[in-house]
Each structure stands twice: as C-alpha cells, then as structure tokens.
Amino acid sequence: MKHDNNYIIKVTYSLLSGLLLTISFPPAGFHWIAWIALVPLIFTSRNLSFNSSFRLGFIAGLVHYLTLLYWLVDTMGTYGNLPLYLSWPVLFLLAAYLALYMGLFSGILFRVSKKPIAALAIAPVLWVTLEYIRSLLFSGFPWELAGYSQYKNLIMIQISDLTGVYGVSFLIVVCNMTALITLLWLTKKKWHGQIVSGKIAAAALTALAITVGLTFCYGKQRLITVGKTISAAPTRKVAVVQGNIEQGIKWDPAYQVSSVHKYLNLSSLAKSAKPDLVVWPETSAPFYFLYDKKLSDLLKNGIQNFESNFLIGAPSFIIKKDKMINYFNSAYLLGPGGQVRGKYDKAHLVPFGEYIPLKRFLPFIGKMVKGVGDFVPGQKGAVIRQGKLGLGILICYELIFTDLARAMAKNNADLLINITNDAWYGRSSAPYQHFSMGVFRAVENRRSLIRSANTGISGFIDPTGQILDQTDIFKEAVITKSLPLMRQKTIYTRFGDWFAITCIIITIILLRLYMRD
C-alpha cells in the first residue's frame, strides 16, 4: 500500500509539471511559472532508474501536450471531417510522440547525473538538444518550445538575436534546476544518495545569478541600441486587413464574390492613411488568381482605386510539360494598377492539411484544404522584391520554423510578413499561441513583423519584439502602422542555430563519457 501511495504521489507531481508548463503559455500566459514548472517532475524523478524516470517524464509531457494542443480535436473534426472516435486518438498519438522527448529528458538526466552539479550542467543542454531534434524530425513540429512562453518578457528574450529561441529555453531549464537544487538543500533531501550541501546550492545560485544577470544586462543594452536604430531607420506604412470570413463558406463559390468585395471595402477604410502596402490574409482570394478571370478582374479592378501595393493570399498552379499539375499555396504582390510584381509559394507545407505524407499507405485520409490536389513546396528563403524593398513572406505555420524567417532575412528581406488563416482553430488557445511565436522571429532577425490573419490575431511587432498593435479574434478589423526597415544581419541570422548545435555536441560528448564509465 505504501508503495502504491508513493507511486501515486510521483505521478501527481508529474501531472503538475505538465499542467504548469501549459499555463505558462498563452492564453493563460503565466510566463513566470515556466521558470519553476519542471521542479515537481525533477524532484519526484530523482534517484530513480532510467525506466521509472522516463515514465514520469512521459506522463508530464503527455498531460502538457494534451492540454496545450486540445484544439486539434475540433480542427480535425470540423474541417477534416474526422469523427471524434478518431480525432481523439490522433491527438493522443501526437501528444504521446511529443511526450517522448520529455520522457527522454527525464530518463537520461537521472541516468547520467549522479551529482546535482552535474545535473545542473547537463539538463539545459539536453533539453535544448531534444527541442532542436523535435523541430526537425518528421518535418518538425516546434510548436511552443519552452522559450516561447517568455514572448512578453522583452528583456530576457533579446538574446534570441544570438541564440534563437533555444537560448531562452536554456535559461528556463537552468532556473528550474537551480530551484530544484535549492529545494533539496532546504528540505535535506538527497540526490542519488548524496546530501545537497550549502556549498552546492550556493554554487548553483551563483551560476544562475551570473547567467541571468548577463542575459538581463545584454537585453537592456540591446533594447537601447536597437531602439536607437529603429528611430533612425526608414519606414513603410502598412495596413493589415482582417476579413473574418467563416471557414465553412470560404471556398463556397456562392460566397467568393462577396469575400472579394468584403476585403476591398475593408481596405478602403485604410485608404485615407495612404499605406504603402495593404496586406490580406492567407487565401483571402479563395480562387485561382489570374486563372479565374471573372474573380481576378474583380479584384484587380477594385485595387485600381488605391495608390497602395497589395499583398494577397491565393492558391495557384502550374501545368508541367508532362501535363502534371503542381498546386501551390501562394502570396501575390500586386501594384496599384493590379499588375503582379512578385509571387511567393509556401515552402513548408502542413502535413494532412496541405498534403498527405505516405499517401500510398494512408489512402483513407483526406486533406483539410479542399478543392485541390496535394500542394507542392516552393523555394525556401525566397523574397519578393518591391524596388529596393525585400518582403519575406511566411504563410500560416511557416511562422514557427526559425530557419525560414532566417533564410529570408539573410536573403535581404527588410520586412517579415506572416499571412495566415487561423479560422481552423476556432475560439481556442491556438490563435494566441501561434501569434506569440512571431515575436521571436522579429527579435532573432531584428525585423519588423506584420501579421494578417483571416479571423485573428493580426498585428504588428517591432524588431525588439514589442507588440505594437493587435486585433481581437473573430472580428473584422483594419489596422495601420508605420514600421521601421532594418537591414543589418544579426549573429542568429548569419549563423543560425549554432547554439542548439553546440548543445547537441556537448550532449553527445557527455553521453560518450558516461558510457565509458
């Protein structure tokens, strides 16, 4: 009975860590909780075998991802026509896959760290290693990595122009480990049979103070220097249009004309501000632009009344020599007269949303985007040129992939623009989570980021990560801002995920040393 009670307590602690992690992300947004969220898991998993620690970490991860990604059930049911008895198992499988990473973190940490100071050194590099692998494996799913919880903590996220979001995740785990070591010292608990002395706790607190202190000082200084650069930078006035078109009627031919009229009428509300660029969301033109002549002429004739350039989202296709058709999820840049000045094709597609992976083996699964065949990817890092101005377009969840925005900034994009259709997510946590990750793309590359979403959240983020303006969800909206054009390339823009790769190398070295012993 005592053994059963102990196990229930350990599972409860693991569940608590999973829930604490979830509420550190939006919309709850208690970002400070992330700095201690892992303490219950690490506390209860210490002194256990690899298998036991792995199981507890897996439980924590499973709870975290089920509560973080619960909205996928409604998305799959409403737009993928997947019944509940299949939607829930699919969510469970995804959450279980993601939970494996937290299970590995817990299992490896307590297997190789016989001393608390060793755990303090290993935990953050191991966590970043696993986050980075998750961002790449099986096309990657880096949704709400630990560092993203701090998107409103402007001072601490400035290091992202050096390390990317992974540097912030690193700091969070350092803090969690230090809190755990301090707790063990205060409660006289042991780590693998060793008492945690005051000296060890003091060393951990000192390491945390130095790490956080340097990050804080860097952040304060960068806010000042980048702020001065912003003040001196040239600007462009941009208007964002949020049409709030229901997903259920978006592709219905009966509503295509009214959708175009709606976007043109909303755009006219920004006309007096004389924006240089008007941005419409992903597939705001729900037809094949330039191919469907009637609707294309309606759109082009409508914007001739403006002196602004327009960026619109629309599907497109090309017919190859072998008469095969390639479909693209695209963004068109149109001049004031309606002429096409540039086009970007989405490079990172949504599996099961825009194409079916392993389609030959999964013939019973359909895409959520109806009316076309599987999309094909465009060129990574491609930038639309508008004279000397470079526009880096991120369509939908391309926003969560650090390498895409970085490739565009490296390719001389002056502005980053995310067009998306978050109507898929309904009134859930997802639009808030999706928007929050855009803050890091702005900071990492020191670029203004513009976001136009069909049902929200649309907004503007400056190169320090400051949210200048944002809309509510499921409301028609038009907002306009003058945004700075930044052209310098950060360490992160130039060298990418060097920090995460360094963590991988250190993790491999530490694991090899452990295996020798």
MIDREN-12723 format. One line per 5 residues: their letters; for each residue z, y, x of C-alpha. Coordinates in steps of 0.02 Angstrom, whole numbers, plus 50000, padded with zeros to 5 digits. Example, Ala and Ser with C-alpha at 12.3 -4.5 7.8 and 13.67 -1.06 7.14 Angstrom:
BEGIN
as> 50390,49775,50615 | 50357,49947,50684
END
This chain:
BEGIN
mkhdn> 50000,50000,50000 | 50044,50119,50142 | 49877,50082,50225 | 49786,50119,50061 | 49879,50283,50040
nyiik> 49835,50336,50218 | 49652,50298,50187 | 49653,50399,50025 | 49730,50546,50119 | 49597,50535,50255
vtysl> 49457,50531,50126 | 49535,50679,50036 | 49535,50780,50197 | 49353,50735,50225 | 49309,50787,50048
lsgll> 49400,50951,50077 | 49296,50989,50232 | 49136,50957,50136 | 49187,51073,49995 | 49248,51209,50114
ltisf> 49081,51207,50203 | 48988,51228,50039 | 49088,51378,49979 | 49059,51466,50144 | 48876,51483,50092
ppagf> 48808,51593,49952 | 48828,51622,49811 | 49016,51592,49839 | 48993,51669,50011 | 49168,51649,50083
hwiaw> 49092,51656,50257 | 49260,51661,50348 | 49300,51486,50283 | 49162,51412,50392 | 49268,51452,50545
ialvp> 49402,51327,50489 | 49305,51214,50368 | 49291,51068,50489 | 49477,51065,50532 | 49530,50943,50394
lifts> 49392,50820,50445 | 49428,50831,50631 | 49617,50821,50601 | 49606,50662,50498 | 49470,50580,50605
rnlsf> 49559,50595,50772 | 49625,50436,50852 | 49505,50328,50751 | 49364,50212,50804 | 49182,50265,50802
nssfr> 49151,50174,50638 | 49301,50249,50549 | 49265,50425,50612 | 49082,50406,50565 | 49127,50354,50388
lgfia> 49242,50503,50363 | 49111,50622,50433 | 48980,50543,50321 | 49091,50568,50168 | 49118,50752,50214
glvhy> 48931,50775,50238 | 48887,50686,50077 | 49003,50797,49975 | 48940,50952,50063 | 48756,50919,50034
ltlly> 48777,50856,49856 | 48868,51017,49809 | 48751,51126,49913 | 48587,51052,49851 | 48634,51003,49673
wlvdt> 48495,51117,49608 | 48363,50994,49666 | 48400,50883,49517 | 48346,51016,49392 | 48196,51063,49500
mgtyg> 48135,50883,49510 | 48166,50854,49325 | 48092,51015,49257 | 47942,51036,49372 | 47919,50865,49449
nlply> 47938,50775,49282 | 48061,50656,49365 | 48188,50584,49241 | 48374,50607,49276 | 48395,50423,49319
lswpv> 48275,50453,49465 | 48318,50635,49509 | 48500,50598,49546 | 48462,50450,49661 | 48333,50556,49755
lflla> 48462,50694,49780 | 48589,50564,49835 | 48467,50490,49962 | 48428,50662,50035 | 48613,50706,50043
aylal> 48651,50538,50123 | 48517,50567,50254 | 48586,50739,50296 | 48764,50671,50295 | 48715,50551,50435
ymglf> 48715,50699,50554 | 48893,50746,50511 | 48941,50564,50523 | 48866,50554,50697 | 48955,50715,50746
sgilf> 49122,50644,50693 | 49094,50470,50765 | 49026,50524,50934 | 49154,50664,50956 | 49304,50550,50940
rvskk> 49223,50408,51035 | 49187,50508,51193 | 49327,50639,51189 | 49487,50559,51250 | 49565,50728,51287
piaal> 49572,50880,51171 | 49497,50997,51301 | 49351,50877,51321 | 49328,50882,51132 | 49326,51072,51137
aiapv> 49185,51065,51265 | 49085,50927,51181 | 49099,50972,50995 | 48994,51132,50991 | 48851,51066,51099
lwvtl> 48849,50904,50999 | 48845,50999,50833 | 48700,51110,50890 | 48607,50957,50956 | 48617,50872,50787
eyirs> 48569,51032,50693 | 48417,51052,50803 | 48363,50872,50779 | 48383,50895,50591 | 48269,51047,50598
llfsg> 48129,50941,50675 | 48143,50762,50615 | 48033,50706,50468 | 47952,50880,50460 | 48125,50959,50468
fpwel> 48250,51021,50339 | 48358,51156,50422 | 48424,51220,50254 | 48587,51316,50278 | 48636,51267,50455
agysq> 48817,51316,50490 | 48769,51482,50569 | 48680,51541,50411 | 48848,51558,50324 | 48876,51717,50428
yknli> 48723,51812,50367 | 48831,51960,50312 | 48936,51958,50471 | 48821,52081,50559 | 48915,52099,50723
miqis> 48931,51914,50757 | 48751,51868,50715 | 48672,51990,50838 | 48674,51853,50972 | 48534,51773,50871
dltgv> 48408,51878,50969 | 48462,51772,51118 | 48506,51601,51046 | 48437,51597,50870 | 48549,51541,50728
ygvsf> 48611,51398,50838 | 48719,51515,50941 | 48815,51564,50785 | 48837,51380,50737 | 48904,51350,50913
livvc> 49035,51487,50892 | 49090,51419,50723 | 49123,51246,50796 | 49216,51319,50946 | 49329,51410,50824
nmtal> 49356,51253,50719 | 49403,51151,50873 | 49521,51285,50937 | 49606,51295,50767 | 49625,51106,50768
itllw> 49699,51100,50943 | 49821,51240,50898 | 49870,51147,50739 | 49903,50987,50838 | 50013,51083,50960
ltkkk> 50113,51166,50821 | 50137,51003,50723 | 50169,50897,50879 | 50028,50780,50831 | 49934,50679,50961
whgqi> 49752,50665,51013 | 49710,50487,51064 | 49893,50458,51104 | 49911,50618,51207 | 50027,50759,51158
vsgki> 49938,50926,51149 | 50036,51040,51263 | 50060,51226,51250 | 49950,51246,51404 | 49806,51156,51321
aaaal> 49824,51260,51163 | 49832,51419,51267 | 49676,51368,51364 | 49582,51335,51201 | 49637,51502,51127
talai> 49588,51591,51287 | 49416,51510,51286 | 49394,51560,51103 | 49451,51738,51136 | 49330,51757,51281
tvglt> 49183,51681,51185 | 49213,51777,51025 | 49257,51936,51121 | 49095,51933,51221 | 48996,51897,51063
fcygk> 49083,52040,50972 | 49050,52163,51114 | 48868,52109,51125 | 48850,52126,50938 | 48925,52301,50934
qrlit> 48815,52359,51077 | 48656,52284,51003 | 48690,52367,50835 | 48697,52533,50926 | 48545,52509,51038
vgkti> 48436,52428,50905 | 48490,52562,50783 | 48428,52696,50902 | 48262,52604,50922 | 48246,52593,50734
saapt> 48274,52780,50717 | 48135,52818,50841 | 48013,52686,50777 | 47859,52724,50671 | 47875,52669,50490
rkvav> 47772,52599,50348 | 47814,52620,50165 | 47811,52455,50072 | 47830,52415,49888 | 47884,52244,49827
vqgni> 47840,52185,49652 | 47941,52051,49561 | 47847,51996,49406 | 47971,51869,49336 | 47836,51752,49271
eqgik> 47906,51593,49196 | 47860,51439,49297 | 47818,51343,49139 | 47675,51462,49093 | 47624,51518,49267
wdpay> 47475,51401,49280 | 47428,51403,49096 | 47251,51478,49081 | 47306,51569,48923 | 47428,51675,49025
qvssv> 47325,51709,49182 | 47252,51873,49120 | 47420,51937,49059 | 47500,51889,49226 | 47374,51993,49322
hkyln> 47398,52140,49203 | 47586,52125,49221 | 47579,52137,49411 | 47457,52282,49404 | 47566,52376,49278
lssla> 47724,52347,49380 | 47633,52402,49539 | 47587,52566,49453 | 47774,52607,49446 | 47770,52623,49636
ksakp> 47610,52724,49638 | 47696,52894,49648 | 47789,52839,49806 | 47619,52810,49890 | 47663,52647,49980
dlvvw> 47553,52591,50124 | 47570,52412,50065 | 47611,52330,49898 | 47673,52150,49909 | 47658,52024,49768
petsa> 47743,51852,49774 | 47676,51680,49814 | 47537,51626,49693 | 47558,51789,49596 | 47371,51766,49564
pfyfl> 47378,51590,49488 | 47194,51553,49509 | 47067,51530,49649 | 47044,51708,49707 | 46861,51754,49744
ydkkl> 46804,51591,49662 | 46861,51627,49484 | 46751,51781,49463 | 46821,51849,49300 | 47003,51849,49355
sdllk> 46960,51903,49533 | 46861,52053,49469 | 47004,52098,49352 | 47124,52101,49499 | 47007,52194,49619
ngiqn> 46959,52324,49489 | 47142,52351,49447 | 47194,52393,49625 | 47049,52515,49649 | 47159,52642,49559
fesnf> 47280,52634,49705 | 47269,52704,49881 | 47376,52560,49945 | 47337,52395,50028 | 47392,52242,49929
ligap> 47459,52075,49989 | 47441,51944,49853 | 47477,51758,49845 | 47343,51639,49778 | 47280,51461,49805
sfiik> 47116,51442,49897 | 46998,51305,49954 | 46852,51270,50067 | 46718,51137,50047 | 46686,51046,50211
kdkmi> 46519,50977,50271 | 46565,50805,50208 | 46595,50885,50037 | 46781,50854,50052 | 46886,50997,49983
nyfns> 47032,51071,50080 | 47158,51164,49972 | 47273,51300,50043 | 47423,51398,49984 | 47365,51570,50040
ayllg> 47403,51755,50052 | 47262,51884,50046 | 47271,52061,50114 | 47162,52175,50007 | 47109,52352,50047
pggqv> 47120,52493,49917 | 46944,52453,49858 | 46985,52270,49833 | 46896,52208,49990 | 46976,52063,50083
rgkyd> 47047,52120,50251 | 47134,51961,50300 | 47199,51792,50242 | 47343,51679,50293 | 47357,51495,50246
kahlv> 47529,51418,50236 | 47563,51314,50392 | 47720,51216,50347 | 47700,51130,50179 | 47835,51068,50062
pfgey> 47837,50877,50055 | 47822,50815,49875 | 47796,50997,49822 | 47626,51031,49902 | 47578,50862,49972
iplkr> 47638,50683,49960 | 47690,50607,50127 | 47645,50423,50144 | 47541,50442,49987 | 47464,50270,50005
flpfi> 47637,50192,49991 | 47701,50312,49856 | 47560,50319,49727 | 47682,50340,49582 | 47749,50508,49644
gkmvk> 47661,50670,49598 | 47669,50846,49669 | 47763,50987,49585 | 47616,51107,49611 | 47493,51057,49478
gvgdf> 47307,51081,49459 | 47250,51050,49638 | 47245,50909,49763 | 47358,50899,49913 | 47366,51060,50011
vpgqk> 47324,51058,50196 | 47416,51164,50326 | 47346,51323,50401 | 47365,51387,50579 | 47543,51408,50641
gavir> 47582,51585,50702 | 47425,51663,50628 | 47445,51851,50598 | 47346,51962,50479 | 47285,52121,50563
qgklg> 47278,52285,50470 | 47210,52400,50603 | 47343,52404,50739 | 47473,52334,50620 | 47510,52148,50626
lgili> 47580,52060,50472 | 47670,51894,50493 | 47668,51803,50326 | 47794,51667,50284 | 47757,51579,50121
cyeli> 47903,51505,50024 | 48017,51396,50128 | 47924,51434,50289 | 48062,51565,50299 | 48189,51433,50352
ftdla> 48090,51374,50504 | 48133,51479,50656 | 47978,51431,50754 | 47857,51502,50626 | 47928,51679,50621
ramak> 47949,51674,50810 | 47768,51623,50837 | 47711,51770,50729 | 47822,51895,50819 | 47760,51826,50984
nnadl> 47584,51850,50918 | 47621,52036,50892 | 47671,52039,50710 | 47754,52207,50676 | 47822,52157,50506
linit> 47878,51989,50437 | 47838,51962,50252 | 47906,51818,50150 | 47817,51788,49985 | 47893,51653,49878
ndawy> 47910,51581,49704 | 48093,51536,49681 | 48071,51505,49495 | 48075,51321,49544 | 48263,51338,49573
grssa> 48313,51415,49407 | 48479,51508,49395 | 48559,51407,49534 | 48628,51437,49708 | 48459,51408,49789
pyqhf> 48383,51584,49775 | 48538,51658,49856 | 48538,51528,49994 | 48352,51550,50025 | 48367,51739,50039
smgvf> 48515,51731,50158 | 48416,51638,50292 | 48290,51780,50302 | 48424,51889,50384 | 48415,51781,50540
raven> 48226,51790,50554 | 48243,51980,50560 | 48381,51978,50692 | 48305,51840,50800 | 48143,51935,50821
rrsli> 48202,52114,50788 | 48077,52138,50649 | 48092,52213,50476 | 48078,52077,50345 | 48003,52105,50173
rsant> 48032,51978,50036 | 47937,51967,49872 | 47993,51830,49753 | 47922,51793,49581 | 48093,51783,49497
gisgf> 48203,51849,49639 | 48282,51878,49758 | 48161,52010,49827 | 48216,52138,49954 | 48209,52220,50124
idptg> 48303,52175,50284 | 48301,52286,50438 | 48293,52223,50619 | 48484,52220,50635 | 48498,52103,50486
qildq> 48559,52239,50369 | 48503,52207,50189 | 48430,52375,50138 | 48394,52330,49957 | 48380,52176,49849
tdifk> 48340,52133,49668 | 48430,52029,49539 | 48357,51861,49491 | 48251,51836,49335 | 48215,52020,49309
eavit> 48057,52122,49325 | 48078,52239,49472 | 47986,52357,49589 | 48072,52425,49746 | 48003,52532,49886
kslpl> 48066,52566,50062 | 48005,52642,50225 | 48029,52510,50359 | 48029,52527,50549 | 47893,52441,50650
mrqkt> 47968,52354,50801 | 47856,52284,50936 | 47969,52230,51079 | 47996,52043,51103 | 48173,51975,51112
iytrf> 48234,51837,51226 | 48228,51723,51075 | 48050,51775,51031 | 47993,51743,51209 | 48085,51582,51248
gdwfa> 48126,51506,51079 | 48260,51375,51059 | 48312,51368,51241 | 48495,51372,51189 | 48480,51223,51071
itcii> 48379,51127,51202 | 48513,51165,51332 | 48643,51093,51212 | 48537,50936,51195 | 48528,50916,51384
itiil> 48716,50939,51403 | 48748,50815,51263 | 48637,50684,51346 | 48723,50710,51514 | 48897,50694,51437
lrlym> 48847,50536,51342 | 48775,50458,51500 | 48934,50499,51597 | 49037,50420,51459 | 48930,50262,51459
rd> 48954,50243,51647 | 49142,50248,51624
END
